[in-house]
C-alpha cells in the first residue's frame, strides 16, 4: 500500500489524526498488522501518543479482528432417516370412552379489574353564577386586560440586592421612572385597571363572602355570591359548612382545606 492509503486507514481509528498517523508511519508502523502486533509500551514511545491513547488504539484493533472472526457459517441441514410407517389398526371405542373424550375443558376464569374509588367518583360540575350579558362581556374584557398587564416592579430593583421587587411609587425630582420615560419600566396607572362593574368579583363571576360558621351561609345569595371559608376555621366546622352548602346549592371557592 502507498503512504496515503496507510494514513487513511490509520485516521479511521478514533483518537488518531493526520499528524499522529504520519508520525506512526515514519516510526515504522506502515500497516495495521504491525500496529496489532506492537505493544502498548512501543506505541507510547511515539511522540503525541500517551498510554491511554495507545490502549484505545489496541482495543479498537482487537474489536475489529473479533468481528471478522465471528462470521456465521452456513448451517447444513442433516438428513433425517426415514421412519417406517406401521399400518394402523383401527380400534373401536366404546360409548363410555367417547363421552370421556368429549368432556369440556374448564374455562379460564376472567379476572375482574378492581376499580379504584377515585375512578368511581363522577365529575361534579361546579355551580355557576347567573349573570347578565353585559356583565359577562365586562368579565371577558377584564380577562383580556389582565393578560396584557405588565408586572409592576420597584424602581432600580435590578441594581441593588437589598431593594425588593415589591411595588413602590417612584419619587424624587430626577427620577426617570416618575417622569414616565420610554426606556424605563411601566408604572401603575389608571389605564391598566379593569371595568368598574367587575371589581371585587371572582374569576368565575361570583362575589366572595367569607364564612366562619354555619349560620353565615343563610345570608348568602347562591345566584350571585359564593362562600370562602376563613383560614382560622377548623376541620370539624369546615365539614359542616361544606355539607350545608351542598344542600343550599352554594359554591365554596376553597373546598377541602384549600386557601
C-alpha positions as CSV (number, residue, x, y, z in Angstrom):
1,X,0.0,0.0,0.0
2,X,1.0,3.6,-0.6
3,X,1.7,6.0,2.2
4,X,-1.5,7.9,1.6
5,X,-3.6,4.7,1.8
6,X,-2.0,3.6,5.1
7,X,-2.6,7.1,6.6
8,X,-6.3,7.0,5.6
9,X,-6.7,3.6,7.3
10,X,-4.9,4.9,10.4
11,X,-7.1,8.0,10.6
12,X,-10.2,5.8,10.8
13,X,-9.1,4.8,14.3
14,X,-10.6,7.0,17.0
15,X,-8.0,9.4,18.6
16,X,-5.7,9.3,15.6
17,X,-5.5,12.3,13.3
18,X,-3.4,13.0,10.3
19,X,-0.4,14.3,12.3
20,X,-0.3,11.2,14.5
21,X,-0.9,8.9,11.6
22,X,2.2,10.4,9.8
23,X,4.4,10.0,12.9
24,X,3.3,6.4,13.3
25,X,4.1,5.8,9.6
26,X,7.5,7.4,9.9
27,X,8.3,5.3,13.1
28,X,7.8,2.1,11.1
29,X,4.1,1.3,11.7
30,X,3.3,1.3,7.9
31,X,0.4,-1.2,8.2
32,X,-2.4,-2.2,10.6
33,X,-0.8,-5.7,11.2
34,X,2.3,-4.1,12.7
35,X,0.1,-2.0,15.0
36,X,-1.8,-5.1,16.1
37,X,1.5,-7.0,16.9
38,X,3.0,-4.0,18.7
39,X,2.7,-3.5,22.5
40,X,1.3,-0.5,24.4
41,X,4.8,0.4,25.6
42,X,6.1,0.6,22.0
43,X,3.2,2.9,20.9
44,X,3.5,5.2,23.9
45,X,7.1,5.9,22.9
46,X,5.8,7.7,19.8
47,X,5.5,11.5,20.1
48,X,1.9,12.7,20.8
49,X,0.6,9.3,21.9
50,X,0.1,8.6,25.6
51,X,-0.6,5.3,27.3
52,X,-4.3,5.9,27.3
53,X,-4.4,6.6,23.6
54,X,-2.2,3.6,22.9
55,X,-4.6,1.4,24.9
56,X,-7.6,2.8,23.0
57,X,-5.9,2.0,19.6
58,X,-5.1,-1.6,20.7
59,X,-8.7,-2.1,21.9
60,X,-10.2,-0.9,18.7
61,X,-7.9,-3.1,16.6
62,X,-8.8,-6.1,18.7
63,X,-12.5,-5.4,18.4
64,X,-12.2,-5.3,14.6
65,X,-10.5,-8.7,14.5
66,X,-13.1,-10.2,16.8
67,X,-15.9,-9.0,14.5
68,X,-14.2,-10.6,11.4
69,X,-13.8,-13.9,13.2
70,X,-17.4,-14.0,14.3
71,X,-18.7,-14.8,10.8
72,X,-21.7,-17.1,10.8
73,X,-21.1,-20.4,9.0
74,X,-24.0,-21.7,6.8
75,X,-25.8,-24.4,8.6
76,X,-26.1,-27.6,6.7
77,X,-29.4,-29.5,7.2
78,X,-28.9,-33.0,8.4
79,X,-30.8,-35.6,6.6
80,X,-33.1,-37.4,8.9
81,X,-33.6,-41.1,8.4
82,X,-37.0,-42.0,7.1
83,X,-39.3,-43.5,9.6
84,X,-41.0,-46.7,8.8
85,X,-44.8,-46.2,9.0
86,X,-46.6,-49.0,10.6
87,X,-50.1,-49.9,9.5
88,X,-52.6,-48.5,11.9
89,X,-55.0,-50.9,13.5
90,X,-58.4,-49.3,13.9
91,X,-59.8,-49.7,17.4
92,X,-63.4,-49.2,18.0
93,X,-64.0,-47.0,21.0
94,X,-66.7,-47.9,23.5
95,X,-69.5,-45.4,24.1
96,X,-68.1,-44.7,27.6
97,X,-64.7,-43.8,26.2
98,X,-66.2,-41.4,23.7
99,X,-68.1,-39.5,26.4
100,X,-64.9,-39.1,28.4
101,X,-63.1,-37.5,25.4
102,X,-66.0,-35.1,24.8
103,X,-65.7,-33.7,28.3
104,X,-65.4,-29.9,28.1
105,X,-62.3,-28.3,29.4
106,X,-62.7,-25.8,32.2
107,X,-62.9,-22.3,31.0
108,X,-60.3,-19.8,32.1
109,X,-61.5,-17.5,34.9
110,X,-61.6,-13.9,33.8
111,X,-60.1,-11.6,36.4
112,X,-62.3,-8.6,37.2
113,X,-60.3,-5.4,37.2
114,X,-60.7,-3.7,40.5
115,X,-61.8,-0.1,40.0
116,X,-60.4,2.5,42.5
117,X,-62.6,4.8,44.5
118,X,-61.3,7.8,42.5
119,X,-62.5,6.3,39.2
120,X,-65.9,5.5,40.6
121,X,-66.4,9.1,41.6
122,X,-68.1,11.1,38.8
123,X,-67.0,14.6,37.9
124,X,-69.3,17.1,39.7
125,X,-70.0,20.2,37.6
126,X,-69.2,23.4,39.6
127,X,-72.0,25.8,40.3
128,X,-72.0,28.9,38.0
129,X,-73.5,32.3,38.7
130,X,-76.5,33.8,36.9
131,X,-75.0,36.8,35.1
132,X,-76.4,39.3,32.6
133,X,-74.9,39.6,29.1
134,X,-73.4,43.0,29.9
135,X,-71.6,41.6,33.0
136,X,-70.3,38.6,31.0
137,X,-68.9,40.9,28.4
138,X,-67.2,43.0,31.1
139,X,-65.6,39.9,32.6
140,X,-64.3,39.0,29.2
141,X,-62.8,42.5,28.8
142,X,-61.2,42.2,32.3
143,X,-59.6,38.9,31.4
144,X,-58.2,40.4,28.2
145,X,-56.8,43.4,30.0
146,X,-55.2,41.2,32.7
147,X,-53.4,39.0,30.1
148,X,-51.5,42.0,28.7
149,X,-50.9,43.8,32.0
150,X,-47.2,44.0,32.8
151,X,-45.5,43.1,36.1
152,X,-45.0,46.3,38.2
153,X,-41.6,46.3,39.9
154,X,-40.0,48.7,42.3
155,X,-37.6,51.4,40.9
156,X,-34.0,50.1,40.5
157,X,-34.8,46.7,41.9
158,X,-32.2,45.2,39.5
159,X,-29.4,47.5,40.7
160,X,-29.2,46.8,44.4
161,X,-29.7,43.5,46.2
162,X,-31.3,45.0,49.3
163,X,-34.2,46.5,47.2
164,X,-37.1,44.1,47.0
165,X,-39.3,43.7,43.8
166,X,-42.5,44.8,45.6
167,X,-44.1,47.8,44.0
168,X,-43.4,51.2,45.5
169,X,-44.4,54.5,43.9
170,X,-41.3,56.2,42.4
171,X,-40.3,59.6,43.9
172,X,-37.5,62.1,43.5
173,X,-37.1,65.2,41.4
174,X,-34.7,63.4,38.9
175,X,-36.5,60.0,38.9
176,X,-36.8,58.9,35.2
177,X,-39.4,56.4,36.2
178,X,-41.6,59.0,37.8
179,X,-41.3,61.2,34.6
180,X,-42.5,58.1,32.6
181,X,-39.5,57.9,30.2
182,X,-40.0,55.3,27.5
183,X,-36.8,53.3,28.3
184,X,-37.9,52.8,32.0
185,X,-40.2,50.1,33.4
186,X,-44.0,50.6,33.4
187,X,-45.7,52.5,36.3
188,X,-49.1,51.7,37.9
189,X,-51.7,53.8,36.1
190,X,-55.5,54.1,35.8
191,X,-55.3,52.7,32.2
192,X,-54.4,49.2,33.4
193,X,-57.5,48.9,35.5
194,X,-60.4,46.7,34.6
195,X,-64.1,47.6,34.2
196,X,-65.8,49.1,37.3
197,X,-68.7,46.5,37.4
198,X,-66.2,43.6,37.7
199,X,-64.1,44.9,40.6
200,X,-64.0,42.6,43.6
201,X,-65.6,39.6,41.6
202,X,-64.1,36.2,41.5
203,X,-62.8,34.9,38.1
204,X,-66.0,32.7,37.9
205,X,-68.2,35.8,38.3
206,X,-69.2,35.2,41.9
207,X,-68.9,37.8,44.7
208,X,-66.9,36.4,47.5
209,X,-68.3,36.2,51.1
210,X,-66.0,35.0,53.9
211,X,-67.7,32.4,56.1
212,X,-66.7,31.3,59.7
213,X,-69.7,29.2,60.8
214,X,-72.9,27.5,59.5
215,X,-75.2,30.5,60.3
216,X,-73.2,32.7,57.9
217,X,-74.4,30.7,54.9
218,X,-78.0,31.8,55.5
219,X,-77.1,35.4,54.4
220,X,-75.6,34.3,51.0
221,X,-77.5,34.5,47.7
222,X,-76.4,31.4,45.7
223,X,-77.2,33.0,42.4
224,X,-74.6,35.8,42.7
225,X,-72.5,35.1,45.8
226,X,-70.1,32.3,46.7
227,X,-68.6,31.3,50.1
228,X,-64.9,31.3,51.1
229,X,-64.2,29.5,54.4
230,X,-61.9,31.6,56.7
231,X,-58.4,30.4,57.4
232,X,-59.0,30.1,61.1
233,X,-61.9,27.6,60.7
234,X,-61.1,24.0,61.9
235,X,-61.8,20.8,60.1
236,X,-64.9,19.9,62.0
237,X,-66.7,23.2,61.2
238,X,-65.4,23.0,57.6
239,X,-67.1,19.7,57.1
240,X,-70.4,21.0,58.5
241,X,-70.1,24.1,56.2
242,X,-69.5,22.0,53.1
243,X,-72.5,19.7,53.9
244,X,-74.9,22.7,54.4
245,X,-73.5,24.5,51.4
246,X,-74.2,21.4,49.3
247,X,-77.9,21.4,50.5
248,X,-78.3,25.1,49.8
249,X,-76.5,24.8,46.4
250,X,-73.9,27.4,47.5
251,X,-70.5,27.2,45.9
252,X,-67.4,27.1,48.1
253,X,-64.4,28.6,46.5
254,X,-61.8,26.8,48.7
255,X,-63.1,23.3,49.3
256,X,-61.0,20.6,51.0
257,X,-59.0,23.0,53.1
258,X,-57.6,25.0,50.2
259,X,-56.7,28.6,50.9
